[in-house]
Amino acid sequence: MPTREQSDTAIFVCQLLSTLYQPIQVFHYYQKFKTIYIQAGVSDEIATCDR
């Protein structure tokens, strides 16, 4: 589970993006790294990782 600070910050960021009319493309909590990842914007491109 995310920490209280992470949860509060994620809510703030999502509200800010909503206010700016920016779509949220990806919202994910990485349990292994204990981080929240948010990808947003009008460009509908999802980031990829070359392996």
ModelCIF file with pLDDT and N, C-alpha, C, O atoms, coordinates in Angstrom:
data_MODEL
#
_entry.id   MODEL 
#
_entity.id                         1 
_entity.type                       polymer 
_entity.pdbx_number_of_molecules   1 
#
_entity_poly.entity_id                      1 
_entity_poly.type                           'polypeptide(L)' 
_entity_poly.nstd_linkage                   no 
_entity_poly.nstd_monomer                   no 
_entity_poly.pdbx_seq_one_letter_code       MPTREQSDTAIFVCQLLSTLYQPIQVFHYYQKFKTIYIQAGVSDEIATCDR 
_entity_poly.pdbx_seq_one_letter_code_can   MPTREQSDTAIFVCQLLSTLYQPIQVFHYYQKFKTIYIQAGVSDEIATCDR 
_entity_poly.pdbx_strand_id                 A 
#
loop_
_entity_poly_seq.entity_id 
_entity_poly_seq.num 
_entity_poly_seq.mon_id 
_entity_poly_seq.hetero 
1 1  MET n 
1 2  PRO n 
1 3  THR n 
1 4  ARG n 
1 5  GLU n 
1 6  GLN n 
1 7  SER n 
1 8  ASP n 
1 9  THR n 
1 10 ALA n 
1 11 ILE n 
1 12 PHE n 
1 13 VAL n 
1 14 CYS n 
1 15 GLN n 
1 16 LEU n 
1 17 LEU n 
1 18 SER n 
1 19 THR n 
1 20 LEU n 
1 21 TYR n 
1 22 GLN n 
1 23 PRO n 
1 24 ILE n 
1 25 GLN n 
1 26 VAL n 
1 27 PHE n 
1 28 HIS n 
1 29 TYR n 
1 30 TYR n 
1 31 GLN n 
1 32 LYS n 
1 33 PHE n 
1 34 LYS n 
1 35 THR n 
1 36 ILE n 
1 37 TYR n 
1 38 ILE n 
1 39 GLN n 
1 40 ALA n 
1 41 GLY n 
1 42 VAL n 
1 43 SER n 
1 44 ASP n 
1 45 GLU n 
1 46 ILE n 
1 47 ALA n 
1 48 THR n 
1 49 CYS n 
1 50 ASP n 
1 51 ARG n 
#
_struct_asym.id          A 
_struct_asym.entity_id   1 
#
loop_
_ma_qa_metric.id 
_ma_qa_metric.mode 
_ma_qa_metric.name 
_ma_qa_metric.software_group_id 
_ma_qa_metric.type 
1 global pLDDT . pLDDT 
2 local  pLDDT . pLDDT 
#
_ma_qa_metric_global.metric_id      1 
_ma_qa_metric_global.metric_value   84.80 
_ma_qa_metric_global.model_id       1 
_ma_qa_metric_global.ordinal_id     1 
#
loop_
_ma_qa_metric_local.label_asym_id 
_ma_qa_metric_local.label_comp_id 
_ma_qa_metric_local.label_seq_id 
_ma_qa_metric_local.metric_id 
_ma_qa_metric_local.metric_value 
_ma_qa_metric_local.model_id 
_ma_qa_metric_local.ordinal_id 
A MET 1  2 87.00 1 1  
A PRO 2  2 88.00 1 2  
A THR 3  2 91.00 1 3  
A ARG 4  2 94.00 1 4  
A GLU 5  2 94.00 1 5  
A GLN 6  2 92.00 1 6  
A SER 7  2 92.00 1 7  
A ASP 8  2 93.00 1 8  
A THR 9  2 93.00 1 9  
A ALA 10 2 92.00 1 10 
A ILE 11 2 93.00 1 11 
A PHE 12 2 93.00 1 12 
A VAL 13 2 93.00 1 13 
A CYS 14 2 92.00 1 14 
A GLN 15 2 93.00 1 15 
A LEU 16 2 92.00 1 16 
A LEU 17 2 89.00 1 17 
A SER 18 2 92.00 1 18 
A THR 19 2 91.00 1 19 
A LEU 20 2 88.00 1 20 
A TYR 21 2 90.00 1 21 
A GLN 22 2 88.00 1 22 
A PRO 23 2 90.00 1 23 
A ILE 24 2 89.00 1 24 
A GLN 25 2 86.00 1 25 
A VAL 26 2 88.00 1 26 
A PHE 27 2 90.00 1 27 
A HIS 28 2 91.00 1 28 
A TYR 29 2 92.00 1 29 
A TYR 30 2 91.00 1 30 
A GLN 31 2 92.00 1 31 
A LYS 32 2 92.00 1 32 
A PHE 33 2 90.00 1 33 
A LYS 34 2 90.00 1 34 
A THR 35 2 91.00 1 35 
A ILE 36 2 92.00 1 36 
A TYR 37 2 91.00 1 37 
A ILE 38 2 89.00 1 38 
A GLN 39 2 88.00 1 39 
A ALA 40 2 88.00 1 40 
A GLY 41 2 85.00 1 41 
A VAL 42 2 81.00 1 42 
A SER 43 2 73.00 1 43 
A ASP 44 2 62.00 1 44 
A GLU 45 2 62.00 1 45 
A ILE 46 2 60.00 1 46 
A ALA 47 2 60.00 1 47 
A THR 48 2 57.00 1 48 
A CYS 49 2 55.00 1 49 
A ASP 50 2 52.00 1 50 
A ARG 51 2 48.00 1 51 
#
loop_
_atom_site.group_PDB 
_atom_site.id 
_atom_site.type_symbol 
_atom_site.label_atom_id 
_atom_site.label_alt_id 
_atom_site.label_comp_id 
_atom_site.label_asym_id 
_atom_site.label_entity_id 
_atom_site.label_seq_id 
_atom_site.pdbx_PDB_ins_code 
_atom_site.Cartn_x 
_atom_site.Cartn_y 
_atom_site.Cartn_z 
_atom_site.occupancy 
_atom_site.B_iso_or_equiv 
_atom_site.pdbx_formal_charge 
_atom_site.auth_seq_id 
_atom_site.auth_comp_id 
_atom_site.auth_asym_id 
_atom_site.auth_atom_id 
_atom_site.pdbx_PDB_model_num 
ATOM 1   N N  . MET A 1 1  ? 0.830  -1.185 0.000   1.00 87.00 ? 1  MET A N  1 
ATOM 2   C CA . MET A 1 1  ? 0.000  0.000  0.000   1.00 87.00 ? 1  MET A CA 1 
ATOM 3   C C  . MET A 1 1  ? 0.875  1.249  0.000   1.00 87.00 ? 1  MET A C  1 
ATOM 4   O O  . MET A 1 1  ? 1.926  1.281  0.640   1.00 87.00 ? 1  MET A O  1 
ATOM 5   N N  . PRO A 1 2  ? 0.434  2.275  -0.722  1.00 88.00 ? 2  PRO A N  1 
ATOM 6   C CA . PRO A 1 2  ? 1.199  3.523  -0.708  1.00 88.00 ? 2  PRO A CA 1 
ATOM 7   C C  . PRO A 1 2  ? 1.133  4.191  0.665   1.00 88.00 ? 2  PRO A C  1 
ATOM 8   O O  . PRO A 1 2  ? 0.199  3.972  1.437   1.00 88.00 ? 2  PRO A O  1 
ATOM 9   N N  . THR A 1 3  ? 2.135  5.002  0.946   1.00 91.00 ? 3  THR A N  1 
ATOM 10  C CA . THR A 1 3  ? 2.136  5.749  2.204   1.00 91.00 ? 3  THR A CA 1 
ATOM 11  C C  . THR A 1 3  ? 1.060  6.827  2.147   1.00 91.00 ? 3  THR A C  1 
ATOM 12  O O  . THR A 1 3  ? 0.524  7.121  1.079   1.00 91.00 ? 3  THR A O  1 
ATOM 13  N N  . ARG A 1 4  ? 0.753  7.404  3.278   1.00 94.00 ? 4  ARG A N  1 
ATOM 14  C CA . ARG A 1 4  ? -0.246 8.474  3.329   1.00 94.00 ? 4  ARG A CA 1 
ATOM 15  C C  . ARG A 1 4  ? 0.191  9.664  2.467   1.00 94.00 ? 4  ARG A C  1 
ATOM 16  O O  . ARG A 1 4  ? -0.621 10.269 1.765   1.00 94.00 ? 4  ARG A O  1 
ATOM 17  N N  . GLU A 1 5  ? 1.484  9.988  2.533   1.00 94.00 ? 5  GLU A N  1 
ATOM 18  C CA . GLU A 1 5  ? 2.003  11.105 1.744   1.00 94.00 ? 5  GLU A CA 1 
ATOM 19  C C  . GLU A 1 5  ? 1.892  10.820 0.239   1.00 94.00 ? 5  GLU A C  1 
ATOM 20  O O  . GLU A 1 5  ? 1.519  11.702 -0.534  1.00 94.00 ? 5  GLU A O  1 
ATOM 21  N N  . GLN A 1 6  ? 2.215  9.595  -0.171  1.00 92.00 ? 6  GLN A N  1 
ATOM 22  C CA . GLN A 1 6  ? 2.086  9.224  -1.579  1.00 92.00 ? 6  GLN A CA 1 
ATOM 23  C C  . GLN A 1 6  ? 0.627  9.314  -2.030  1.00 92.00 ? 6  GLN A C  1 
ATOM 24  O O  . GLN A 1 6  ? 0.340  9.827  -3.112  1.00 92.00 ? 6  GLN A O  1 
ATOM 25  N N  . SER A 1 7  ? -0.283 8.821  -1.207  1.00 92.00 ? 7  SER A N  1 
ATOM 26  C CA . SER A 1 7  ? -1.712 8.861  -1.544  1.00 92.00 ? 7  SER A CA 1 
ATOM 27  C C  . SER A 1 7  ? -2.195 10.297 -1.692  1.00 92.00 ? 7  SER A C  1 
ATOM 28  O O  . SER A 1 7  ? -2.873 10.633 -2.662  1.00 92.00 ? 7  SER A O  1 
ATOM 29  N N  . ASP A 1 8  ? -1.847 11.135 -0.735  1.00 93.00 ? 8  ASP A N  1 
ATOM 30  C CA . ASP A 1 8  ? -2.268 12.538 -0.784  1.00 93.00 ? 8  ASP A CA 1 
ATOM 31  C C  . ASP A 1 8  ? -1.694 13.244 -2.010  1.00 93.00 ? 8  ASP A C  1 
ATOM 32  O O  . ASP A 1 8  ? -2.390 14.017 -2.668  1.00 93.00 ? 8  ASP A O  1 
ATOM 33  N N  . THR A 1 9  ? -0.431 12.980 -2.312  1.00 93.00 ? 9  THR A N  1 
ATOM 34  C CA . THR A 1 9  ? 0.206  13.606 -3.470  1.00 93.00 ? 9  THR A CA 1 
ATOM 35  C C  . THR A 1 9  ? -0.422 13.129 -4.773  1.00 93.00 ? 9  THR A C  1 
ATOM 36  O O  . THR A 1 9  ? -0.642 13.925 -5.686  1.00 93.00 ? 9  THR A O  1 
ATOM 37  N N  . ALA A 1 10 ? -0.712 11.830 -4.861  1.00 92.00 ? 10 ALA A N  1 
ATOM 38  C CA . ALA A 1 10 ? -1.353 11.287 -6.062  1.00 92.00 ? 10 ALA A CA 1 
ATOM 39  C C  . ALA A 1 10 ? -2.725 11.914 -6.280  1.00 92.00 ? 10 ALA A C  1 
ATOM 40  O O  . ALA A 1 10 ? -3.084 12.240 -7.412  1.00 92.00 ? 10 ALA A O  1 
ATOM 41  N N  . ILE A 1 11 ? -3.489 12.084 -5.213  1.00 93.00 ? 11 ILE A N  1 
ATOM 42  C CA . ILE A 1 11 ? -4.801 12.733 -5.317  1.00 93.00 ? 11 ILE A CA 1 
ATOM 43  C C  . ILE A 1 11 ? -4.645 14.165 -5.796  1.00 93.00 ? 11 ILE A C  1 
ATOM 44  O O  . ILE A 1 11 ? -5.389 14.611 -6.670  1.00 93.00 ? 11 ILE A O  1 
ATOM 45  N N  . PHE A 1 12 ? -3.687 14.889 -5.233  1.00 93.00 ? 12 PHE A N  1 
ATOM 46  C CA . PHE A 1 12 ? -3.439 16.270 -5.637  1.00 93.00 ? 12 PHE A CA 1 
ATOM 47  C C  . PHE A 1 12 ? -3.070 16.359 -7.116  1.00 93.00 ? 12 PHE A C  1 
ATOM 48  O O  . PHE A 1 12 ? -3.595 17.204 -7.841  1.00 93.00 ? 12 PHE A O  1 
ATOM 49  N N  . VAL A 1 13 ? -2.168 15.489 -7.559  1.00 93.00 ? 13 VAL A N  1 
ATOM 50  C CA . VAL A 1 13 ? -1.726 15.504 -8.956  1.00 93.00 ? 13 VAL A CA 1 
ATOM 51  C C  . VAL A 1 13 ? -2.894 15.177 -9.896  1.00 93.00 ? 13 VAL A C  1 
ATOM 52  O O  . VAL A 1 13 ? -3.062 15.828 -10.927 1.00 93.00 ? 13 VAL A O  1 
ATOM 53  N N  . CYS A 1 14 ? -3.689 14.181 -9.545  1.00 92.00 ? 14 CYS A N  1 
ATOM 54  C CA . CYS A 1 14 ? -4.834 13.814 -10.386 1.00 92.00 ? 14 CYS A CA 1 
ATOM 55  C C  . CYS A 1 14 ? -5.864 14.945 -10.439 1.00 92.00 ? 14 CYS A C  1 
ATOM 56  O O  . CYS A 1 14 ? -6.442 15.204 -11.496 1.00 92.00 ? 14 CYS A O  1 
ATOM 57  N N  . GLN A 1 15 ? -6.096 15.610 -9.326  1.00 93.00 ? 15 GLN A N  1 
ATOM 58  C CA . GLN A 1 15 ? -7.021 16.750 -9.322  1.00 93.00 ? 15 GLN A CA 1 
ATOM 59  C C  . GLN A 1 15 ? -6.474 17.889 -10.175 1.00 93.00 ? 15 GLN A C  1 
ATOM 60  O O  . GLN A 1 15 ? -7.226 18.526 -10.913 1.00 93.00 ? 15 GLN A O  1 
ATOM 61  N N  . LEU A 1 16 ? -5.176 18.151 -10.083 1.00 92.00 ? 16 LEU A N  1 
ATOM 62  C CA . LEU A 1 16 ? -4.557 19.194 -10.890 1.00 92.00 ? 16 LEU A CA 1 
ATOM 63  C C  . LEU A 1 16 ? -4.673 18.872 -12.383 1.00 92.00 ? 16 LEU A C  1 
ATOM 64  O O  . LEU A 1 16 ? -5.026 19.737 -13.185 1.00 92.00 ? 16 LEU A O  1 
ATOM 65  N N  . LEU A 1 17 ? -4.377 17.631 -12.746 1.00 89.00 ? 17 LEU A N  1 
ATOM 66  C CA . LEU A 1 17 ? -4.500 17.226 -14.144 1.00 89.00 ? 17 LEU A CA 1 
ATOM 67  C C  . LEU A 1 17 ? -5.938 17.375 -14.634 1.00 89.00 ? 17 LEU A C  1 
ATOM 68  O O  . LEU A 1 17 ? -6.170 17.808 -15.763 1.00 89.00 ? 17 LEU A O  1 
ATOM 69  N N  . SER A 1 18 ? -6.890 17.020 -13.799 1.00 92.00 ? 18 SER A N  1 
ATOM 70  C CA . SER A 1 18 ? -8.299 17.155 -14.154 1.00 92.00 ? 18 SER A CA 1 
ATOM 71  C C  . SER A 1 18 ? -8.672 18.619 -14.365 1.00 92.00 ? 18 SER A C  1 
ATOM 72  O O  . SER A 1 18 ? -9.381 18.951 -15.315 1.00 92.00 ? 18 SER A O  1 
ATOM 73  N N  . THR A 1 19 ? -8.203 19.480 -13.493 1.00 91.00 ? 19 THR A N  1 
ATOM 74  C CA . THR A 1 19 ? -8.470 20.912 -13.611 1.00 91.00 ? 19 THR A CA 1 
ATOM 75  C C  . THR A 1 19 ? -7.896 21.470 -14.912 1.00 91.00 ? 19 THR A C  1 
ATOM 76  O O  . THR A 1 19 ? -8.481 22.366 -15.521 1.00 91.00 ? 19 THR A O  1 
ATOM 77  N N  . LEU A 1 20 ? -6.756 20.939 -15.330 1.00 88.00 ? 20 LEU A N  1 
ATOM 78  C CA . LEU A 1 20 ? -6.101 21.389 -16.557 1.00 88.00 ? 20 LEU A CA 1 
ATOM 79  C C  . LEU A 1 20 ? -6.601 20.630 -17.793 1.00 88.00 ? 20 LEU A C  1 
ATOM 80  O O  . LEU A 1 20 ? -6.057 20.796 -18.886 1.00 88.00 ? 20 LEU A O  1 
ATOM 81  N N  . TYR A 1 21 ? -7.638 19.796 -17.618 1.00 90.00 ? 21 TYR A N  1 
ATOM 82  C CA . TYR A 1 21 ? -8.232 19.007 -18.704 1.00 90.00 ? 21 TYR A CA 1 
ATOM 83  C C  . TYR A 1 21 ? -7.224 18.095 -19.399 1.00 90.00 ? 21 TYR A C  1 
ATOM 84  O O  . TYR A 1 21 ? -7.239 17.953 -20.621 1.00 90.00 ? 21 TYR A O  1 
ATOM 85  N N  . GLN A 1 22 ? -6.358 17.486 -18.610 1.00 88.00 ? 22 GLN A N  1 
ATOM 86  C CA . GLN A 1 22 ? -5.371 16.563 -19.148 1.00 88.00 ? 22 GLN A CA 1 
ATOM 87  C C  . GLN A 1 22 ? -5.801 15.132 -18.814 1.00 88.00 ? 22 GLN A C  1 
ATOM 88  O O  . GLN A 1 22 ? -6.007 14.804 -17.646 1.00 88.00 ? 22 GLN A O  1 
ATOM 89  N N  . PRO A 1 23 ? -5.934 14.289 -19.823 1.00 90.00 ? 23 PRO A N  1 
ATOM 90  C CA . PRO A 1 23 ? -6.333 12.910 -19.551 1.00 90.00 ? 23 PRO A CA 1 
ATOM 91  C C  . PRO A 1 23 ? -5.207 12.122 -18.880 1.00 90.00 ? 23 PRO A C  1 
ATOM 92  O O  . PRO A 1 23 ? -4.031 12.301 -19.198 1.00 90.00 ? 23 PRO A O  1 
ATOM 93  N N  . ILE A 1 24 ? -5.579 11.266 -17.965 1.00 89.00 ? 24 ILE A N  1 
ATOM 94  C CA . ILE A 1 24 ? -4.620 10.379 -17.304 1.00 89.00 ? 24 ILE A CA 1 
ATOM 95  C C  . ILE A 1 24 ? -4.596 9.073  -18.093 1.00 89.00 ? 24 ILE A C  1 
ATOM 96  O O  . ILE A 1 24 ? -5.603 8.369  -18.173 1.00 89.00 ? 24 ILE A O  1 
ATOM 97  N N  . GLN A 1 25 ? -3.447 8.757  -18.673 1.00 86.00 ? 25 GLN A N  1 
ATOM 98  C CA . GLN A 1 25 ? -3.310 7.562  -19.507 1.00 86.00 ? 25 GLN A CA 1 
ATOM 99  C C  . GLN A 1 25 ? -3.011 6.322  -18.665 1.00 86.00 ? 25 GLN A C  1 
ATOM 100 O O  . GLN A 1 25 ? -3.560 5.248  -18.912 1.00 86.00 ? 25 GLN A O  1 
ATOM 101 N N  . VAL A 1 26 ? -2.139 6.479  -17.672 1.00 88.00 ? 26 VAL A N  1 
ATOM 102 C CA . VAL A 1 26 ? -1.731 5.345  -16.834 1.00 88.00 ? 26 VAL A CA 1 
ATOM 103 C C  . VAL A 1 26 ? -1.633 5.817  -15.388 1.00 88.00 ? 26 VAL A C  1 
ATOM 104 O O  . VAL A 1 26 ? -1.068 6.873  -15.103 1.00 88.00 ? 26 VAL A O  1 
ATOM 105 N N  . PHE A 1 27 ? -2.185 5.029  -14.491 1.00 90.00 ? 27 PHE A N  1 
ATOM 106 C CA . PHE A 1 27 ? -2.040 5.258  -13.056 1.00 90.00 ? 27 PHE A CA 1 
ATOM 107 C C  . PHE A 1 27 ? -1.751 3.894  -12.449 1.00 90.00 ? 27 PHE A C  1 
ATOM 108 O O  . PHE A 1 27 ? -2.581 2.987  -12.515 1.00 90.00 ? 27 PHE A O  1 
ATOM 109 N N  . HIS A 1 28 ? -0.571 3.754  -11.856 1.00 91.00 ? 28 HIS A N  1 
ATOM 110 C CA . HIS A 1 28 ? -0.184 2.432  -11.352 1.00 91.00 ? 28 HIS A CA 1 
ATOM 111 C C  . HIS A 1 28 ? 0.671  2.567  -10.097 1.00 91.00 ? 28 HIS A C  1 
ATOM 112 O O  . HIS A 1 28 ? 1.520  3.454  -10.004 1.00 91.00 ? 28 HIS A O  1 
ATOM 113 N N  . TYR A 1 29 ? 0.441  1.690  -9.146  1.00 92.00 ? 29 TYR A N  1 
ATOM 114 C CA . TYR A 1 29 ? 1.285  1.610  -7.952  1.00 92.00 ? 29 TYR A CA 1 
ATOM 115 C C  . TYR A 1 29 ? 2.187  0.395  -8.093  1.00 92.00 ? 29 TYR A C  1 
ATOM 116 O O  . TYR A 1 29 ? 1.709  -0.737 -8.171  1.00 92.00 ? 29 TYR A O  1 
ATOM 117 N N  . TYR A 1 30 ? 3.498  0.633  -8.125  1.00 91.00 ? 30 TYR A N  1 
ATOM 118 C CA . TYR A 1 30 ? 4.466  -0.453 -8.206  1.00 91.00 ? 30 TYR A CA 1 
ATOM 119 C C  . TYR A 1 30 ? 4.804  -0.905 -6.794  1.00 91.00 ? 30 TYR A C  1 
ATOM 120 O O  . TYR A 1 30 ? 5.548  -0.239 -6.074  1.00 91.00 ? 30 TYR A O  1 
ATOM 121 N N  . GLN A 1 31 ? 4.249  -2.041 -6.414  1.00 92.00 ? 31 GLN A N  1 
ATOM 122 C CA . GLN A 1 31 ? 4.439  -2.540 -5.047  1.00 92.00 ? 31 GLN A CA 1 
ATOM 123 C C  . GLN A 1 31 ? 5.905  -2.882 -4.784  1.00 92.00 ? 31 GLN A C  1 
ATOM 124 O O  . GLN A 1 31 ? 6.411  -2.639 -3.688  1.00 92.00 ? 31 GLN A O  1 
ATOM 125 N N  . LYS A 1 32 ? 6.583  -3.441 -5.779  1.00 92.00 ? 32 LYS A N  1 
ATOM 126 C CA . LYS A 1 32 ? 7.984  -3.840 -5.614  1.00 92.00 ? 32 LYS A CA 1 
ATOM 127 C C  . LYS A 1 32 ? 8.872  -2.641 -5.273  1.00 92.00 ? 32 LYS A C  1 
ATOM 128 O O  . LYS A 1 32 ? 9.748  -2.735 -4.413  1.00 92.00 ? 32 LYS A O  1 
ATOM 129 N N  . PHE A 1 33 ? 8.635  -1.495 -5.963  1.00 90.00 ? 33 PHE A N  1 
ATOM 130 C CA . PHE A 1 33 ? 9.455  -0.302 -5.755  1.00 90.00 ? 33 PHE A CA 1 
ATOM 131 C C  . PHE A 1 33 ? 8.798  0.704  -4.814  1.00 90.00 ? 33 PHE A C  1 
ATOM 132 O O  . PHE A 1 33 ? 9.410  1.702  -4.433  1.00 90.00 ? 33 PHE A O  1 
ATOM 133 N N  . LYS A 1 34 ? 7.548  0.433  -4.444  1.00 90.00 ? 34 LYS A N  1 
ATOM 134 C CA . LYS A 1 34 ? 6.773  1.305  -3.559  1.00 90.00 ? 34 LYS A CA 1 
ATOM 135 C C  . LYS A 1 34 ? 6.679  2.729  -4.113  1.00 90.00 ? 34 LYS A C  1 
ATOM 136 O O  . LYS A 1 34 ? 6.897  3.711  -3.403  1.00 90.00 ? 34 LYS A O  1 
ATOM 137 N N  . THR A 1 35 ? 6.346  2.806  -5.409  1.00 91.00 ? 35 THR A N  1 
ATOM 138 C CA . THR A 1 35 ? 6.192  4.092  -6.069  1.00 91.00 ? 35 THR A CA 1 
ATOM 139 C C  . THR A 1 35 ? 4.879  4.137  -6.842  1.00 91.00 ? 35 THR A C  1 
ATOM 140 O O  . THR A 1 35 ? 4.342  3.105  -7.245  1.00 91.00 ? 35 THR A O  1 
ATOM 141 N N  . ILE A 1 36 ? 4.381  5.335  -7.039  1.00 92.00 ? 36 ILE A N  1 
ATOM 142 C CA . ILE A 1 36 ? 3.184  5.548  -7.840  1.00 92.00 ? 36 ILE A CA 1 
ATOM 143 C C  . ILE A 1 36 ? 3.626  6.164  -9.160  1.00 92.00 ? 36 ILE A C  1 
ATOM 144 O O  . ILE A 1 36 ? 4.411  7.113  -9.180  1.00 92.00 ? 36 ILE A O  1 
ATOM 145 N N  . TYR A 1 37 ? 3.119  5.619  -10.266 1.00 91.00 ? 37 TYR A N  1 
ATOM 146 C CA . TYR A 1 37 ? 3.455  6.111  -11.596 1.00 91.00 ? 37 TYR A CA 1 
ATOM 147 C C  . TYR A 1 37 ? 2.193  6.677  -12.229 1.00 91.00 ? 37 TYR A C  1 
ATOM 148 O O  . TYR A 1 37 ? 1.173  5.993  -12.319 1.00 91.00 ? 37 TYR A O  1 
ATOM 149 N N  . ILE A 1 38 ? 2.268  7.923  -12.664 1.00 89.00 ? 38 ILE A N  1 
ATOM 150 C CA . ILE A 1 38 ? 1.148  8.570  -13.347 1.00 89.00 ? 38 ILE A CA 1 
ATOM 151 C C  . ILE A 1 38 ? 1.671  9.106  -14.670 1.00 89.00 ? 38 ILE A C  1 
ATOM 152 O O  . ILE A 1 38 ? 2.638  9.868  -14.705 1.00 89.00 ? 38 ILE A O  1 
ATOM 153 N N  . GLN A 1 39 ? 1.018  8.697  -15.769 1.00 88.00 ? 39 GLN A N  1 
ATOM 154 C CA . GLN A 1 39 ? 1.358  9.227  -17.081 1.00 88.00 ? 39 GLN A CA 1 
ATOM 155 C C  . GLN A 1 39 ? 0.117  9.919  -17.617 1.00 88.00 ? 39 GLN A C  1 
ATOM 156 O O  . GLN A 1 39 ? -0.957 9.322  -17.692 1.00 88.00 ? 39 GLN A O  1 
ATOM 157 N N  . ALA A 1 40 ? 0.272  11.182 -17.989 1.00 88.00 ? 40 ALA A N  1 
ATOM 158 C CA . ALA A 1 40 ? -0.884 11.957 -18.428 1.00 88.00 ? 40 ALA A CA 1 
ATOM 159 C C  . ALA A 1 40 ? -0.503 12.902 -19.547 1.00 88.00 ? 40 ALA A C  1 
ATOM 160 O O  . ALA A 1 40 ? 0.674  13.181 -19.778 1.00 88.00 ? 40 ALA A O  1 
ATOM 161 N N  . GLY A 1 41 ? -1.521 13.388 -20.235 1.00 85.00 ? 41 GLY A N  1 
ATOM 162 C CA . GLY A 1 41 ? -1.326 14.368 -21.287 1.00 85.00 ? 41 GLY A CA 1 
ATOM 163 C C  . GLY A 1 41 ? -2.180 14.076 -22.495 1.00 85.00 ? 41 GLY A C  1 
ATOM 164 O O  . GLY A 1 41 ? -2.769 13.001 -22.609 1.00 85.00 ? 41 GLY A O  1 
ATOM 165 N N  . VAL A 1 42 ? -2.246 15.032 -23.394 1.00 81.00 ? 42 VAL A N  1 
ATOM 166 C CA . VAL A 1 42 ? -3.100 14.883 -24.566 1.00 81.00 ? 42 VAL A CA 1 
ATOM 167 C C  . VAL A 1 42 ? -2.504 13.953 -25.608 1.00 81.00 ? 42 VAL A C  1 
ATOM 168 O O  . VAL A 1 42 ? -3.239 13.387 -26.417 1.00 81.00 ? 42 VAL A O  1 
ATOM 169 N N  . SER A 1 43 ? -1.203 13.783 -25.607 1.00 73.00 ? 43 SER A N  1 
ATOM 170 C CA . SER A 1 43 ? -0.577 12.828 -26.518 1.00 73.00 ? 43 SER A CA 1 
ATOM 171 C C  . SER A 1 43 ? -0.899 11.427 -26.013 1.00 73.00 ? 43 SER A C  1 
ATOM 172 O O  . SER A 1 43 ? -0.547 11.062 -24.891 1.00 73.00 ? 43 SER A O  1 
ATOM 173 N N  . ASP A 1 44 ? -1.560 10.661 -26.843 1.00 62.00 ? 44 ASP A N  1 
ATOM 174 C CA . ASP A 1 44 ? -2.027 9.329  -26.418 1.00 62.00 ? 44 ASP A CA 1 
ATOM 175 C C  . ASP A 1 44 ? -0.964 8.252  -26.592 1.00 62.00 ? 44 ASP A C  1 
ATOM 176 O O  . ASP A 1 44 ? -1.294 7.083  -26.791 1.00 62.00 ? 44 ASP A O  1 
ATOM 177 N N  . GLU A 1 45 ? 0.299  8.633  -26.518 1.00 62.00 ? 45 GLU A N  1 
ATOM 178 C CA . GLU A 1 45 ? 1.381  7.669  -26.687 1.00 62.00 ? 45 GLU A CA 1 
ATOM 179 C C  . GLU A 1 45 ? 1.803  7.113  -25.333 1.00 62.00 ? 45 GLU A C  1 
ATOM 180 O O  . GLU A 1 45 ? 2.040  7.867  -24.389 1.00 62.00 ? 45 GLU A O  1 
ATOM 181 N N  . ILE A 1 46 ? 1.894  5.821  -25.249 1.00 60.00 ? 46 ILE A N  1 
ATOM 182 C CA . ILE A 1 46 ? 2.346  5.151  -24.027 1.00 60.00 ? 46 ILE A CA 1 
ATOM 183 C C  . ILE A 1 46 ? 3.854  4.919  -24.151 1.00 60.00 ? 46 ILE A C  1 
ATOM 184 O O  . ILE A 1 46 ? 4.331  4.443  -25.181 1.00 60.00 ? 46 ILE A O  1 
ATOM 185 N N  . ALA A 1 47 ? 4.590  5.254  -23.112 1.00 60.00 ? 47 ALA A N  1 
ATOM 186 C CA . ALA A 1 47 ? 6.038  5.075  -23.119 1.00 60.00 ? 47 ALA A CA 1 
ATOM 187 C C  . ALA A 1 47 ? 6.378  3.590  -23.208 1.00 60.00 ? 47 ALA A C  1 
ATOM 188 O O  . ALA A 1 47 ? 5.706  2.757  -22.601 1.00 60.00 ? 47 ALA A O  1 
ATOM 189 N N  . THR A 1 48 ? 7.404  3.269  -23.953 1.00 57.00 ? 48 THR A N  1 
ATOM 190 C CA . THR A 1 48 ? 7.845  1.889  -24.093 1.00 57.00 ? 48 THR A CA 1 
ATOM 191 C C  . THR A 1 48 ? 9.294  1.787  -23.657 1.00 57.00 ? 48 THR A C  1 
ATOM 192 O O  . THR A 1 48 ? 10.028 2.775  -23.633 1.00 57.00 ? 48 THR A O  1 
ATOM 193 N N  . CYS A 1 49 ? 9.684  0.586  -23.319 1.00 55.00 ? 49 CYS A N  1 
ATOM 194 C CA . CYS A 1 49 ? 11.057 0.333  -22.883 1.00 55.00 ? 49 CYS A CA 1 
ATOM 195 C C  . CYS A 1 49 ? 11.662 -0.684 -23.828 1.00 55.00 ? 49 CYS A C  1 
ATOM 196 O O  . CYS A 1 49 ? 11.145 -1.794 -23.955 1.00 55.00 ? 49 CYS A O  1 
ATOM 197 N N  . ASP A 1 50 ? 12.759 -0.321 -24.500 1.00 52.00 ? 50 ASP A N  1 
ATOM 198 C CA . ASP A 1 50 ? 13.460 -1.256 -25.385 1.00 52.00 ? 50 ASP A CA 1 
ATOM 199 C C  . ASP A 1 50 ? 14.310 -2.185 -24.533 1.00 52.00 ? 50 ASP A C  1 
ATOM 200 O O  . ASP A 1 50 ? 15.011 -1.751 -23.620 1.00 52.00 ? 50 ASP A O  1 
ATOM 201 N N  . ARG A 1 51 ? 14.234 -3.455 -24.845 1.00 48.00 ? 51 ARG A N  1 
ATOM 202 C CA . ARG A 1 51 ? 15.026 -4.441 -24.080 1.00 48.00 ? 51 ARG A CA 1 
ATOM 203 C C  . ARG A 1 51 ? 16.061 -5.077 -24.949 1.00 48.00 ? 51 ARG A C  1 
ATOM 204 O O  . ARG A 1 51 ? 16.820 -5.928 -24.484 1.00 48.00 ? 51 ARG A O  1 
#
